[in-house]
Structure formats: C-alpha cells, structure tokens
C-alpha cells in the first residue's frame, strides 16, 4: 500500500506541470470531447506503467552493485538540483497543434500510448525516484512490489490527465500562468530532495 501511494503521489505531482502529453489531452478534450480525451489519457498512462517497470529494473541493477551506490546518490542529488533550477527558470508551456481530425477511440488510445512511449524523460525520472525510495528504505523487494508501484504510477498519471481533460479549455487558455506556478511547486520539491540527499552525503563523510 505504501508503494502504491508513493507511485500515485509522485506520478500525480510529476504530471502537474503542463507538457506535451497533458496539453495533448486538454486539446483532445476541447476538440473531440471528454471521452476521447480520457481514452487518450489511458493510453499514455498505460505506457508509463511499462516505462516505470524498466526504471525499476535499472535501479535494481545499479543498487545491487554497491560500488555504484555512493556515486548514484551524488548523481541523484545533482539531477534533483538541476531539475529544480530548470523548473524555476527555464520550463515553458509547449505549443499545441490546433489541427482537427476525426480519430476513433482505439486510435486515440494508440496516440496516447505512442506519445507517452516516446517521452524520453519518463525512464530517467522514474529511475531517479525508484533509486531514492530504495536508498530511503521504503522499497520492498519482489515483483509484486514492482507491480504495485507501477500501478500507483499509472493511477497517478491517469488522475492528473483526467483533470486536464475535464478542464481542457481552461488549461489551454491559461497554460502559461499554470505552468509558472506548477513548475515552481515541483521545483521546490526537487530542491528539497536535492538538499536532503546532499545533507546525508556530507554528514556521512569521514
């Protein structure tokens, strides 16, 4: 249950800042209706389930090789700090394509899957969080734990994308304002995680 909740919260928060997938969901709701948008969102969320599973496997390998653990913690702290700086100063709302076409619900699912699977940031994002959860001792070994965590991620992504679908028109019109505040919130979270890791590393120095 802890991993399910952790996956849900991390995914929900990580999906808040407007990006290509969330704005595509909002645009689909605006142009083709809420059902089409939710089907699109379910395709994107399903793809993220498998991306998260790959990230767990990668984090398993790195943390089973103890010589990499210290290096991984330093790397994670720098990644979190870099993400915080990016969210505060550089993240922008992407532009959406306003072309309208009639697409079936099955193709909407495939569209969502396709756009999500080519989101190159998803695996490094979940790799970092999986490694952090393991280092903090919140992870339980076994395939069931992996399944529960990835399921929580899927639910979290779907929850956030559903909000974008329901508020599609508002999100599209005000995406720049929403981006500014959402990115700062996520930036603060990343900054806090970076400071926590750095503090632990410095305290542990001889």
N, C-alpha and C positions, 0 to 999 in steps of 0.2 A: 504493500500500500504506500510506503514511503517513496519508493522509486516511481510508482505511478503518479503520485502527487508532484514529485520533483520534475519528472518529464513534462507533466502538464504545465506547471508554472513556468519552467524555463522556456518551453515552446511558446506558451501564450505571450510572455513578455518579449521574447525574441522576435515574434511576428508582429508586434505592435507598430514599429516604425514602417511607414509606407514604403513598399518596394515593388519590384516588377510583378510579383505574384499577387500581393494584396490589392494593388491598383488594377490588375487584370480582373480580379474577382469583382471589385467595385464597378469596373467598366462593364463587365458582363451583366451584372445586376441592372445597371442603368439601361443597357441596350437590349437585353434579351429576357430580363425578368429574374426573379429571385430563385426559381427552381434551377434554371440553367447555371446561375452563379454558384449555388450550393453543390451542384454536381461537379462543376469545375474545381471548387474548393476541395471536394472529397478526393478528386484525382491528385491534386497537389499534396494533400495531407497523407495519402497512401504512399506516395513516392518518398516522402520524408521518413516514413517508418523504416524503409529499407536503407536509406542513407544513414539513419541513426544506428542501425544494426551494423553496418560497415564500420562506422566510427567506434562502436564498442569493441569490435574485433581488433581494430588497430590499437586502441588504448590497452587492450589485453596484452598484445604483443610487447608494447613498449614497457608496460609496468611489470611484465614478467622477466624483463631484462633489467635487473636492478641498477646496472651501471648507467642506464638512461634516466632513472627517476629524478635525480638531482637536476640534471640538465633540463628535463621536461618541466620541472617546477619553475625554473628560471625562464624558460621559453614561454610557459603559460602566463607568467606574470607580465612579460613584455607584450604578449598578444593581447591580454586584457587591457593593458595601458594604452596600446596602440588603438584598439577598438574604441576606448573611451575618448581619446583625442579625436579620432575620426568622427564619432557620433556628435561631439560637441562643435567641431569647427568645419567639417568638410561634407558630411552627409547631406544629400539633397533629394528632393522628391523627383523620381524619374518621370519622364514624359510618357503619356499613354497614346496609343494609336486609336484614332476615332473611327476607323473604318468599320462598317457594319456588314455582317454576313449572317446568313441563316445556317446554323450548325446544329445537328442533332444532339441529344443529351449524351449519347455514348461518345460522340466526338468531343463534347465539352469535357468529359472525364479524361479522355486521352490528351486533350490540350492541357488540362491542369497537370496531369502526370508528366507530360513532356516538358513543360516549362519548369516544373519543380525539379525534375531529374537532372536538368542542365544548370541548376543553381549551384555553381561551383563552391559557394561559401558554406553550404549546409554540412558537408562532411567534416571540414576543419572546425566548424562551430561546435558540432556535437562531439567531436574528438576531444576538444578542449574541456567541455563540460563533463564528459564521461571520466576523463583523467582526473579532473578536480574532485568529482564525487568519490572516486576510488581513494585518492590521497586523503580526503577528509574522513574516510571510514564509513561512508553512507551506502556503500555498494555491497550487495550480497551476490556471491558467485553462483553461477548456474544459468542455463538457457532460459529458465522461467523468469528470472530477474531481468534478463535482457529483453524478453518479450514484453514484460510489464512496463519497463521503462520506455521502450519504443512505442507501446500502445498509448502511454501517457503523452508522449510527444505528438502522436497522431491526433489525439483528442484536443490537445492544447492548440495545435495549428488549426484544426478544424473550427474550434471555438472562436479564435481570433478572425479567421477568414469569414466566418458566418457573420460576425459583427460588421466586417467590411461589406459583405453582401447586403445586409439589411440597411446599412447607412451609405450605400453606394453613391448616391447623388451628392450627399453632403461631403463625403470623403473626397470625391473628385474635385469638387468646387473649392474645398478648403485644405487641400493636401499639403500645401507649403506650410501653413500655420500648424497643422497637426504634426508634420514632420519635425518642425523645430522643437516643440515641447516633448514629443515622444523620444526623439533622438537624445535629448538632454537627460531624460529619465534613464534610458538604457545606458547612456554614457556614465552616469553616476554609479549605476550598478557595476559596470565593468571596472570603473576606477576603484570602487570599494573592494572588489575581488582581487585586483592587482595589488593594492596596498596590503591586504590580508596575506597574500602569498609572499610578498617581499618581506613583510614583518616576520613571518615564520622562518624564512630562509636566513635572515640576518640574525635572529635570535639563536638559530641553530649553528651559526658559525663558531669555530673554536676561538 
